[in-house]
Amino acid sequence: MKKPISATIDEELIKWIEKEIKGKKSYRNKSHLIEIALDNLKKEVDK
């Protein structure tokens, strides 16, 4: 089950996220991109 959270994110990162969402069809929204990024980070850390 997914649960909503709140995070304070640097303005430059938000601009980058918005650019990525507009430029690619891989992400439905900001939350989707952040979830994928965190999942990728988790996989790297767990290696």
mmCIF entry with sequence, helices, sheets and N, C-alpha, C, O atoms, coordinates in Angstrom:
data_MODEL
# 
_entry.id   MODEL 
# 
_entity.id                         1 
_entity.type                       polymer 
_entity.pdbx_number_of_molecules   1 
# 
_entity_poly.entity_id                      1 
_entity_poly.type                           'polypeptide(L)' 
_entity_poly.nstd_linkage                   no 
_entity_poly.nstd_monomer                   no 
_entity_poly.pdbx_seq_one_letter_code       MKKPISATIDEELIKWIEKEIKGKKSYRNKSHLIEIALDNLKKEVDK 
_entity_poly.pdbx_seq_one_letter_code_can   MKKPISATIDEELIKWIEKEIKGKKSYRNKSHLIEIALDNLKKEVDK 
_entity_poly.pdbx_strand_id                 A 
# 
loop_
_entity_poly_seq.entity_id 
_entity_poly_seq.num 
_entity_poly_seq.mon_id 
_entity_poly_seq.hetero 
1 1  MET n 
1 2  LYS n 
1 3  LYS n 
1 4  PRO n 
1 5  ILE n 
1 6  SER n 
1 7  ALA n 
1 8  THR n 
1 9  ILE n 
1 10 ASP n 
1 11 GLU n 
1 12 GLU n 
1 13 LEU n 
1 14 ILE n 
1 15 LYS n 
1 16 TRP n 
1 17 ILE n 
1 18 GLU n 
1 19 LYS n 
1 20 GLU n 
1 21 ILE n 
1 22 LYS n 
1 23 GLY n 
1 24 LYS n 
1 25 LYS n 
1 26 SER n 
1 27 TYR n 
1 28 ARG n 
1 29 ASN n 
1 30 LYS n 
1 31 SER n 
1 32 HIS n 
1 33 LEU n 
1 34 ILE n 
1 35 GLU n 
1 36 ILE n 
1 37 ALA n 
1 38 LEU n 
1 39 ASP n 
1 40 ASN n 
1 41 LEU n 
1 42 LYS n 
1 43 LYS n 
1 44 GLU n 
1 45 VAL n 
1 46 ASP n 
1 47 LYS n 
# 
_struct_asym.id          A 
_struct_asym.entity_id   1 
# 
loop_
_struct_conf.conf_type_id 
_struct_conf.id 
_struct_conf.pdbx_PDB_helix_id 
_struct_conf.beg_label_comp_id 
_struct_conf.beg_label_asym_id 
_struct_conf.beg_label_seq_id 
_struct_conf.pdbx_beg_PDB_ins_code 
_struct_conf.end_label_comp_id 
_struct_conf.end_label_asym_id 
_struct_conf.end_label_seq_id 
_struct_conf.pdbx_end_PDB_ins_code 
_struct_conf.beg_auth_comp_id 
_struct_conf.beg_auth_asym_id 
_struct_conf.beg_auth_seq_id 
_struct_conf.end_auth_comp_id 
_struct_conf.end_auth_asym_id 
_struct_conf.end_auth_seq_id 
_struct_conf.pdbx_PDB_helix_class 
_struct_conf.details 
_struct_conf.pdbx_PDB_helix_length 
HELX_P HELX_P1 AA1 GLU A 11 ? GLY A 23 ? GLU A 11 GLY A 23 1 ? 13 
HELX_P HELX_P2 AA2 LYS A 30 ? VAL A 45 ? LYS A 30 VAL A 45 1 ? 16 
# 
_struct_conf_type.id          HELX_P 
_struct_conf_type.criteria    ? 
_struct_conf_type.reference   ? 
# 
loop_
_atom_site.group_PDB 
_atom_site.id 
_atom_site.type_symbol 
_atom_site.label_atom_id 
_atom_site.label_alt_id 
_atom_site.label_comp_id 
_atom_site.label_asym_id 
_atom_site.label_entity_id 
_atom_site.label_seq_id 
_atom_site.pdbx_PDB_ins_code 
_atom_site.Cartn_x 
_atom_site.Cartn_y 
_atom_site.Cartn_z 
_atom_site.occupancy 
_atom_site.B_iso_or_equiv 
_atom_site.pdbx_formal_charge 
_atom_site.auth_seq_id 
_atom_site.auth_comp_id 
_atom_site.auth_asym_id 
_atom_site.auth_atom_id 
_atom_site.pdbx_PDB_model_num 
ATOM 1   N N  . MET A 1 1  ? 0.843  -1.175 0.000   1.00 0.00 ? 1  MET A N  1 
ATOM 2   C CA . MET A 1 1  ? 0.000  0.000  0.000   1.00 0.00 ? 1  MET A CA 1 
ATOM 3   C C  . MET A 1 1  ? 0.890  1.240  0.000   1.00 0.00 ? 1  MET A C  1 
ATOM 4   O O  . MET A 1 1  ? 1.877  1.311  0.733   1.00 0.00 ? 1  MET A O  1 
ATOM 5   N N  . LYS A 1 2  ? 0.537  2.188  -0.809  1.00 0.00 ? 2  LYS A N  1 
ATOM 6   C CA . LYS A 1 2  ? 1.300  3.436  -0.869  1.00 0.00 ? 2  LYS A CA 1 
ATOM 7   C C  . LYS A 1 2  ? 0.725  4.426  0.138   1.00 0.00 ? 2  LYS A C  1 
ATOM 8   O O  . LYS A 1 2  ? -0.485 4.490  0.353   1.00 0.00 ? 2  LYS A O  1 
ATOM 9   N N  . LYS A 1 3  ? 1.621  5.191  0.747   1.00 0.00 ? 3  LYS A N  1 
ATOM 10  C CA . LYS A 1 3  ? 1.211  6.204  1.719   1.00 0.00 ? 3  LYS A CA 1 
ATOM 11  C C  . LYS A 1 3  ? 1.803  7.545  1.311   1.00 0.00 ? 3  LYS A C  1 
ATOM 12  O O  . LYS A 1 3  ? 2.957  7.613  0.887   1.00 0.00 ? 3  LYS A O  1 
ATOM 13  N N  . PRO A 1 4  ? 1.025  8.606  1.437   1.00 0.00 ? 4  PRO A N  1 
ATOM 14  C CA . PRO A 1 4  ? 1.547  9.932  1.086   1.00 0.00 ? 4  PRO A CA 1 
ATOM 15  C C  . PRO A 1 4  ? 2.574  10.411 2.114   1.00 0.00 ? 4  PRO A C  1 
ATOM 16  O O  . PRO A 1 4  ? 2.451  10.152 3.311   1.00 0.00 ? 4  PRO A O  1 
ATOM 17  N N  . ILE A 1 5  ? 3.593  11.121 1.608   1.00 0.00 ? 5  ILE A N  1 
ATOM 18  C CA . ILE A 1 5  ? 4.588  11.739 2.482   1.00 0.00 ? 5  ILE A CA 1 
ATOM 19  C C  . ILE A 1 5  ? 4.809  13.167 2.004   1.00 0.00 ? 5  ILE A C  1 
ATOM 20  O O  . ILE A 1 5  ? 4.341  13.564 0.936   1.00 0.00 ? 5  ILE A O  1 
ATOM 21  N N  . SER A 1 6  ? 5.520  13.916 2.805   1.00 0.00 ? 6  SER A N  1 
ATOM 22  C CA . SER A 1 6  ? 5.861  15.284 2.432   1.00 0.00 ? 6  SER A CA 1 
ATOM 23  C C  . SER A 1 6  ? 7.377  15.421 2.509   1.00 0.00 ? 6  SER A C  1 
ATOM 24  O O  . SER A 1 6  ? 8.011  14.878 3.414   1.00 0.00 ? 6  SER A O  1 
ATOM 25  N N  . ALA A 1 7  ? 7.954  16.148 1.555   1.00 0.00 ? 7  ALA A N  1 
ATOM 26  C CA . ALA A 1 7  ? 9.400  16.347 1.554   1.00 0.00 ? 7  ALA A CA 1 
ATOM 27  C C  . ALA A 1 7  ? 9.719  17.746 1.048   1.00 0.00 ? 7  ALA A C  1 
ATOM 28  O O  . ALA A 1 7  ? 9.030  18.274 0.175   1.00 0.00 ? 7  ALA A O  1 
ATOM 29  N N  . THR A 1 8  ? 10.756 18.331 1.597   1.00 0.00 ? 8  THR A N  1 
ATOM 30  C CA . THR A 1 8  ? 11.252 19.613 1.121   1.00 0.00 ? 8  THR A CA 1 
ATOM 31  C C  . THR A 1 8  ? 12.386 19.320 0.145   1.00 0.00 ? 8  THR A C  1 
ATOM 32  O O  . THR A 1 8  ? 13.373 18.675 0.499   1.00 0.00 ? 8  THR A O  1 
ATOM 33  N N  . ILE A 1 9  ? 12.232 19.804 -1.091  1.00 0.00 ? 9  ILE A N  1 
ATOM 34  C CA . ILE A 1 9  ? 13.181 19.482 -2.153  1.00 0.00 ? 9  ILE A CA 1 
ATOM 35  C C  . ILE A 1 9  ? 13.723 20.773 -2.756  1.00 0.00 ? 9  ILE A C  1 
ATOM 36  O O  . ILE A 1 9  ? 12.986 21.735 -2.970  1.00 0.00 ? 9  ILE A O  1 
ATOM 37  N N  . ASP A 1 10 ? 15.013 20.773 -3.023  1.00 0.00 ? 10 ASP A N  1 
ATOM 38  C CA . ASP A 1 10 ? 15.683 21.925 -3.613  1.00 0.00 ? 10 ASP A CA 1 
ATOM 39  C C  . ASP A 1 10 ? 14.991 22.347 -4.913  1.00 0.00 ? 10 ASP A C  1 
ATOM 40  O O  . ASP A 1 10 ? 14.560 21.507 -5.702  1.00 0.00 ? 10 ASP A O  1 
ATOM 41  N N  . GLU A 1 11 ? 14.893 23.645 -5.117  1.00 0.00 ? 11 GLU A N  1 
ATOM 42  C CA . GLU A 1 11 ? 14.210 24.198 -6.291  1.00 0.00 ? 11 GLU A CA 1 
ATOM 43  C C  . GLU A 1 11 ? 14.812 23.701 -7.605  1.00 0.00 ? 11 GLU A C  1 
ATOM 44  O O  . GLU A 1 11 ? 14.082 23.446 -8.563  1.00 0.00 ? 11 GLU A O  1 
ATOM 45  N N  . GLU A 1 12 ? 16.132 23.564 -7.656  1.00 0.00 ? 12 GLU A N  1 
ATOM 46  C CA . GLU A 1 12 ? 16.780 23.072 -8.876  1.00 0.00 ? 12 GLU A CA 1 
ATOM 47  C C  . GLU A 1 12 ? 16.374 21.631 -9.175  1.00 0.00 ? 12 GLU A C  1 
ATOM 48  O O  . GLU A 1 12 ? 16.185 21.265 -10.336 1.00 0.00 ? 12 GLU A O  1 
ATOM 49  N N  . LEU A 1 13 ? 16.241 20.819 -8.137  1.00 0.00 ? 13 LEU A N  1 
ATOM 50  C CA . LEU A 1 13 ? 15.788 19.441 -8.346  1.00 0.00 ? 13 LEU A CA 1 
ATOM 51  C C  . LEU A 1 13 ? 14.347 19.408 -8.841  1.00 0.00 ? 13 LEU A C  1 
ATOM 52  O O  . LEU A 1 13 ? 14.002 18.583 -9.687  1.00 0.00 ? 13 LEU A O  1 
ATOM 53  N N  . ILE A 1 14 ? 13.517 20.285 -8.329  1.00 0.00 ? 14 ILE A N  1 
ATOM 54  C CA . ILE A 1 14 ? 12.122 20.348 -8.779  1.00 0.00 ? 14 ILE A CA 1 
ATOM 55  C C  . ILE A 1 14 ? 12.065 20.723 -10.254 1.00 0.00 ? 14 ILE A C  1 
ATOM 56  O O  . ILE A 1 14 ? 11.289 20.145 -11.015 1.00 0.00 ? 14 ILE A O  1 
ATOM 57  N N  . LYS A 1 15 ? 12.884 21.690 -10.661 1.00 0.00 ? 15 LYS A N  1 
ATOM 58  C CA . LYS A 1 15 ? 12.931 22.076 -12.077 1.00 0.00 ? 15 LYS A CA 1 
ATOM 59  C C  . LYS A 1 15 ? 13.367 20.898 -12.935 1.00 0.00 ? 15 LYS A C  1 
ATOM 60  O O  . LYS A 1 15 ? 12.808 20.662 -14.006 1.00 0.00 ? 15 LYS A O  1 
ATOM 61  N N  . TRP A 1 16 ? 14.366 20.161 -12.465 1.00 0.00 ? 16 TRP A N  1 
ATOM 62  C CA . TRP A 1 16 ? 14.847 19.001 -13.202 1.00 0.00 ? 16 TRP A CA 1 
ATOM 63  C C  . TRP A 1 16 ? 13.753 17.936 -13.306 1.00 0.00 ? 16 TRP A C  1 
ATOM 64  O O  . TRP A 1 16 ? 13.543 17.355 -14.370 1.00 0.00 ? 16 TRP A O  1 
ATOM 65  N N  . ILE A 1 17 ? 13.062 17.688 -12.200 1.00 0.00 ? 17 ILE A N  1 
ATOM 66  C CA . ILE A 1 17 ? 11.965 16.707 -12.196 1.00 0.00 ? 17 ILE A CA 1 
ATOM 67  C C  . ILE A 1 17 ? 10.900 17.105 -13.205 1.00 0.00 ? 17 ILE A C  1 
ATOM 68  O O  . ILE A 1 17 ? 10.444 16.272 -13.990 1.00 0.00 ? 17 ILE A O  1 
ATOM 69  N N  . GLU A 1 18 ? 10.503 18.363 -13.191 1.00 0.00 ? 18 GLU A N  1 
ATOM 70  C CA . GLU A 1 18 ? 9.470  18.836 -14.118 1.00 0.00 ? 18 GLU A CA 1 
ATOM 71  C C  . GLU A 1 18 ? 9.919  18.687 -15.570 1.00 0.00 ? 18 GLU A C  1 
ATOM 72  O O  . GLU A 1 18 ? 9.124  18.328 -16.438 1.00 0.00 ? 18 GLU A O  1 
ATOM 73  N N  . LYS A 1 19 ? 11.204 18.967 -15.830 1.00 0.00 ? 19 LYS A N  1 
ATOM 74  C CA . LYS A 1 19 ? 11.744 18.811 -17.183 1.00 0.00 ? 19 LYS A CA 1 
ATOM 75  C C  . LYS A 1 19 ? 11.729 17.339 -17.604 1.00 0.00 ? 19 LYS A C  1 
ATOM 76  O O  . LYS A 1 19 ? 11.385 17.022 -18.742 1.00 0.00 ? 19 LYS A O  1 
ATOM 77  N N  . GLU A 1 20 ? 12.095 16.458 -16.703 1.00 0.00 ? 20 GLU A N  1 
ATOM 78  C CA . GLU A 1 20 ? 12.100 15.022 -17.000 1.00 0.00 ? 20 GLU A CA 1 
ATOM 79  C C  . GLU A 1 20 ? 10.690 14.513 -17.299 1.00 0.00 ? 20 GLU A C  1 
ATOM 80  O O  . GLU A 1 20 ? 10.500 13.705 -18.209 1.00 0.00 ? 20 GLU A O  1 
ATOM 81  N N  . ILE A 1 21 ? 9.719  14.975 -16.549 1.00 0.00 ? 21 ILE A N  1 
ATOM 82  C CA . ILE A 1 21 ? 8.336  14.528 -16.747 1.00 0.00 ? 21 ILE A CA 1 
ATOM 83  C C  . ILE A 1 21 ? 7.818  14.985 -18.105 1.00 0.00 ? 21 ILE A C  1 
ATOM 84  O O  . ILE A 1 21 ? 7.145  14.227 -18.804 1.00 0.00 ? 21 ILE A O  1 
ATOM 85  N N  . LYS A 1 22 ? 8.129  16.217 -18.477 1.00 0.00 ? 22 LYS A N  1 
ATOM 86  C CA . LYS A 1 22 ? 7.668  16.742 -19.768 1.00 0.00 ? 22 LYS A CA 1 
ATOM 87  C C  . LYS A 1 22 ? 8.400  16.090 -20.929 1.00 0.00 ? 22 LYS A C  1 
ATOM 88  O O  . LYS A 1 22 ? 7.810  15.863 -21.985 1.00 0.00 ? 22 LYS A O  1 
ATOM 89  N N  . GLY A 1 23 ? 9.672  15.787 -20.746 1.00 0.00 ? 23 GLY A N  1 
ATOM 90  C CA . GLY A 1 23 ? 10.489 15.278 -21.836 1.00 0.00 ? 23 GLY A CA 1 
ATOM 91  C C  . GLY A 1 23 ? 10.347 13.793 -22.109 1.00 0.00 ? 23 GLY A C  1 
ATOM 92  O O  . GLY A 1 23 ? 10.691 13.321 -23.193 1.00 0.00 ? 23 GLY A O  1 
ATOM 93  N N  . LYS A 1 24 ? 9.847  13.062 -21.141 1.00 0.00 ? 24 LYS A N  1 
ATOM 94  C CA . LYS A 1 24 ? 9.769  11.609 -21.294 1.00 0.00 ? 24 LYS A CA 1 
ATOM 95  C C  . LYS A 1 24 ? 8.377  11.120 -20.929 1.00 0.00 ? 24 LYS A C  1 
ATOM 96  O O  . LYS A 1 24 ? 7.696  11.704 -20.086 1.00 0.00 ? 24 LYS A O  1 
ATOM 97  N N  . LYS A 1 25 ? 7.977  10.060 -21.566 1.00 0.00 ? 25 LYS A N  1 
ATOM 98  C CA . LYS A 1 25 ? 6.669  9.473  -21.272 1.00 0.00 ? 25 LYS A CA 1 
ATOM 99  C C  . LYS A 1 25 ? 6.780  8.383  -20.203 1.00 0.00 ? 25 LYS A C  1 
ATOM 100 O O  . LYS A 1 25 ? 5.802  7.695  -19.913 1.00 0.00 ? 25 LYS A O  1 
ATOM 101 N N  . SER A 1 26 ? 7.970  8.228  -19.618 1.00 0.00 ? 26 SER A N  1 
ATOM 102 C CA . SER A 1 26 ? 8.211  7.163  -18.646 1.00 0.00 ? 26 SER A CA 1 
ATOM 103 C C  . SER A 1 26 ? 7.589  7.438  -17.282 1.00 0.00 ? 26 SER A C  1 
ATOM 104 O O  . SER A 1 26 ? 7.375  6.513  -16.499 1.00 0.00 ? 26 SER A O  1 
ATOM 105 N N  . TYR A 1 27 ? 7.300  8.698  -16.998 1.00 0.00 ? 27 TYR A N  1 
ATOM 106 C CA . TYR A 1 27 ? 6.823  9.072  -15.670 1.00 0.00 ? 27 TYR A CA 1 
ATOM 107 C C  . TYR A 1 27 ? 5.431  9.684  -15.761 1.00 0.00 ? 27 TYR A C  1 
ATOM 108 O O  . TYR A 1 27 ? 5.171  10.549 -16.598 1.00 0.00 ? 27 TYR A O  1 
ATOM 109 N N  . ARG A 1 28 ? 4.540  9.221  -14.887 1.00 0.00 ? 28 ARG A N  1 
ATOM 110 C CA . ARG A 1 28 ? 3.172  9.749  -14.878 1.00 0.00 ? 28 ARG A CA 1 
ATOM 111 C C  . ARG A 1 28 ? 3.102  11.124 -14.216 1.00 0.00 ? 28 ARG A C  1 
ATOM 112 O O  . ARG A 1 28 ? 2.338  11.993 -14.635 1.00 0.00 ? 28 ARG A O  1 
ATOM 113 N N  . ASN A 1 29 ? 3.916  11.302 -13.170 1.00 0.00 ? 29 ASN A N  1 
ATOM 114 C CA . ASN A 1 29 ? 3.886  12.547 -12.407 1.00 0.00 ? 29 ASN A CA 1 
ATOM 115 C C  . ASN A 1 29 ? 5.142  12.626 -11.533 1.00 0.00 ? 29 ASN A C  1 
ATOM 116 O O  . ASN A 1 29 ? 6.000  11.745 -11.587 1.00 0.00 ? 29 ASN A O  1 
ATOM 117 N N  . LYS A 1 30 ? 5.240  13.682 -10.734 1.00 0.00 ? 30 LYS A N  1 
ATOM 118 C CA . LYS A 1 30 ? 6.419  13.869 -9.879  1.00 0.00 ? 30 LYS A CA 1 
ATOM 119 C C  . LYS A 1 30 ? 6.584  12.718 -8.899  1.00 0.00 ? 30 LYS A C  1 
ATOM 120 O O  . LYS A 1 30 ? 7.691  12.219 -8.699  1.00 0.00 ? 30 LYS A O  1 
ATOM 121 N N  . SER A 1 31 ? 5.489  12.301 -8.293  1.00 0.00 ? 31 SER A N  1 
ATOM 122 C CA . SER A 1 31 ? 5.563  11.206 -7.323  1.00 0.00 ? 31 SER A CA 1 
ATOM 123 C C  . SER A 1 31 ? 6.102  9.937  -7.965  1.00 0.00 ? 31 SER A C  1 
ATOM 124 O O  . SER A 1 31 ? 6.901  9.220  -7.362  1.00 0.00 ? 31 SER A O  1 
ATOM 125 N N  . HIS A 1 32 ? 5.667  9.662  -9.178  1.00 0.00 ? 32 HIS A N  1 
ATOM 126 C CA . HIS A 1 32 ? 6.121  8.465  -9.886  1.00 0.00 ? 32 HIS A CA 1 
ATOM 127 C C  . HIS A 1 32 ? 7.626  8.528  -10.137 1.00 0.00 ? 32 HIS A C  1 
ATOM 128 O O  . HIS A 1 32 ? 8.332  7.545  -9.911  1.00 0.00 ? 32 HIS A O  1 
ATOM 129 N N  . LEU A 1 33 ? 8.120  9.672  -10.600 1.00 0.00 ? 33 LEU A N  1 
ATOM 130 C CA . LEU A 1 33 ? 9.554  9.826  -10.845 1.00 0.00 ? 33 LEU A CA 1 
ATOM 131 C C  . LEU A 1 33 ? 10.343 9.658  -9.544  1.00 0.00 ? 33 LEU A C  1 
ATOM 132 O O  . LEU A 1 33 ? 11.360 8.965  -9.525  1.00 0.00 ? 33 LEU A O  1 
ATOM 133 N N  . ILE A 1 34 ? 9.889  10.278 -8.472  1.00 0.00 ? 34 ILE A N  1 
ATOM 134 C CA . ILE A 1 34 ? 10.590 10.188 -7.186  1.00 0.00 ? 34 ILE A CA 1 
ATOM 135 C C  . ILE A 1 34 ? 10.587 8.750  -6.681  1.00 0.00 ? 34 ILE A C  1 
ATOM 136 O O  . ILE A 1 34 ? 11.598 8.272  -6.166  1.00 0.00 ? 34 ILE A O  1 
ATOM 137 N N  . GLU A 1 35 ? 9.465  8.062  -6.822  1.00 0.00 ? 35 GLU A N  1 
ATOM 138 C CA . GLU A 1 35 ? 9.380  6.669  -6.380  1.00 0.00 ? 35 GLU A CA 1 
ATOM 139 C C  . GLU A 1 35 ? 10.366 5.789  -7.158  1.00 0.00 ? 35 GLU A C  1 
ATOM 140 O O  . GLU A 1 35 ? 11.037 4.945  -6.564  1.00 0.00 ? 35 GLU A O  1 
ATOM 141 N N  . ILE A 1 36 ? 10.457 5.975  -8.460  1.00 0.00 ? 36 ILE A N  1 
ATOM 142 C CA . ILE A 1 36 ? 11.398 5.205  -9.279  1.00 0.00 ? 36 ILE A CA 1 
ATOM 143 C C  . ILE A 1 36 ? 12.836 5.533  -8.879  1.00 0.00 ? 36 ILE A C  1 
ATOM 144 O O  . ILE A 1 36 ? 13.670 4.635  -8.765  1.00 0.00 ? 36 ILE A O  1 
ATOM 145 N N  . ALA A 1 37 ? 13.126 6.816  -8.666  1.00 0.00 ? 37 ALA A N  1 
ATOM 146 C CA . ALA A 1 37 ? 14.480 7.225  -8.274  1.00 0.00 ? 37 ALA A CA 1 
ATOM 147 C C  . ALA A 1 37 ? 14.872 6.602  -6.933  1.00 0.00 ? 37 ALA A C  1 
ATOM 148 O O  . ALA A 1 37 ? 15.996 6.125  -6.775  1.00 0.00 ? 37 ALA A O  1 
ATOM 149 N N  . LEU A 1 38 ? 13.961 6.606  -5.981  1.00 0.00 ? 38 LEU A N  1 
ATOM 150 C CA . LEU A 1 38 ? 14.260 6.020  -4.672  1.00 0.00 ? 38 LEU A CA 1 
ATOM 151 C C  . LEU A 1 38 ? 14.422 4.505  -4.766  1.00 0.00 ? 38 LEU A C  1 
ATOM 152 O O  . LEU A 1 38 ? 15.270 3.924  -4.089  1.00 0.00 ? 38 LEU A O  1 
ATOM 153 N N  . ASP A 1 39 ? 13.614 3.873  -5.600  1.00 0.00 ? 39 ASP A N  1 
ATOM 154 C CA . ASP A 1 39 ? 13.739 2.429  -5.796  1.00 0.00 ? 39 ASP A CA 1 
ATOM 155 C C  . ASP A 1 39 ? 15.100 2.092  -6.408  1.00 0.00 ? 39 ASP A C  1 
ATOM 156 O O  . ASP A 1 39 ? 15.742 1.123  -6.001  1.00 0.00 ? 39 ASP A O  1 
ATOM 157 N N  . ASN A 1 40 ? 15.540 2.890  -7.386  1.00 0.00 ? 40 ASN A N  1 
ATOM 158 C CA . ASN A 1 40 ? 16.865 2.683  -7.993  1.00 0.00 ? 40 ASN A CA 1 
ATOM 159 C C  . ASN A 1 40 ? 17.979 2.890  -6.976  1.00 0.00 ? 40 ASN A C  1 
ATOM 160 O O  . ASN A 1 40 ? 18.949 2.132  -6.956  1.00 0.00 ? 40 ASN A O  1 
ATOM 161 N N  . LEU A 1 41 ? 17.850 3.910  -6.132  1.00 0.00 ? 41 LEU A N  1 
ATOM 162 C CA . LEU A 1 41 ? 18.841 4.161  -5.083  1.00 0.00 ? 41 LEU A CA 1 
ATOM 163 C C  . LEU A 1 41 ? 18.889 2.990  -4.111  1.00 0.00 ? 41 LEU A C  1 
ATOM 164 O O  . LEU A 1 41 ? 19.970 2.549  -3.721  1.00 0.00 ? 41 LEU A O  1 
ATOM 165 N N  . LYS A 1 42 ? 17.737 2.490  -3.722  1.00 0.00 ? 42 LYS A N  1 
ATOM 166 C CA . LYS A 1 42 ? 17.666 1.350  -2.802  1.00 0.00 ? 42 LYS A CA 1 
ATOM 167 C C  . LYS A 1 42 ? 18.375 0.140  -3.394  1.00 0.00 ? 42 LYS A C  1 
ATOM 168 O O  . LYS A 1 42 ? 19.115 -0.549 -2.691  1.00 0.00 ? 42 LYS A O  1 
ATOM 169 N N  . LYS A 1 43 ? 18.158 -0.124 -4.676  1.00 0.00 ? 43 LYS A N  1 
ATOM 170 C CA . LYS A 1 43 ? 18.815 -1.261 -5.336  1.00 0.00 ? 43 LYS A CA 1 
ATOM 171 C C  . LYS A 1 43 ? 20.331 -1.094 -5.327  1.00 0.00 ? 43 LYS A C  1 
ATOM 172 O O  . LYS A 1 43 ? 21.056 -2.069 -5.125  1.00 0.00 ? 43 LYS A O  1 
ATOM 173 N N  . GLU A 1 44 ? 20.818 0.127  -5.542  1.00 0.00 ? 44 GLU A N  1 
ATOM 174 C CA . GLU A 1 44 ? 22.257 0.392  -5.524  1.00 0.00 ? 44 GLU A CA 1 
ATOM 175 C C  . GLU A 1 44 ? 22.838 0.189  -4.128  1.00 0.00 ? 44 GLU A C  1 
ATOM 176 O O  . GLU A 1 44 ? 23.911 -0.395 -3.975  1.00 0.00 ? 44 GLU A O  1 
ATOM 177 N N  . VAL A 1 45 ? 22.136 0.664  -3.127  1.00 0.00 ? 45 VAL A N  1 
ATOM 178 C CA . VAL A 1 45 ? 22.615 0.559  -1.749  1.00 0.00 ? 45 VAL A CA 1 
ATOM 179 C C  . VAL A 1 45 ? 22.615 -0.899 -1.289  1.00 0.00 ? 45 VAL A C  1 
ATOM 180 O O  . VAL A 1 45 ? 23.500 -1.318 -0.543  1.00 0.00 ? 45 VAL A O  1 
ATOM 181 N N  . ASP A 1 46 ? 21.625 -1.666 -1.731  1.00 0.00 ? 46 ASP A N  1 
ATOM 182 C CA . ASP A 1 46 ? 21.492 -3.066 -1.309  1.00 0.00 ? 46 ASP A CA 1 
ATOM 183 C C  . ASP A 1 46 ? 22.449 -4.019 -2.019  1.00 0.00 ? 46 ASP A C  1 
ATOM 184 O O  . ASP A 1 46 ? 22.494 -5.200 -1.673  1.00 0.00 ? 46 ASP A O  1 
ATOM 185 N N  . LYS A 1 47 ? 23.212 -3.547 -2.997  1.00 0.00 ? 47 LYS A N  1 
ATOM 186 C CA . LYS A 1 47 ? 24.154 -4.425 -3.726  1.00 0.00 ? 47 LYS A CA 1 
ATOM 187 C C  . LYS A 1 47 ? 25.206 -4.994 -2.811  1.00 0.00 ? 47 LYS A C  1 
ATOM 188 O O  . LYS A 1 47 ? 26.071 -5.747 -3.258  1.00 0.00 ? 47 LYS A O  1 
# 
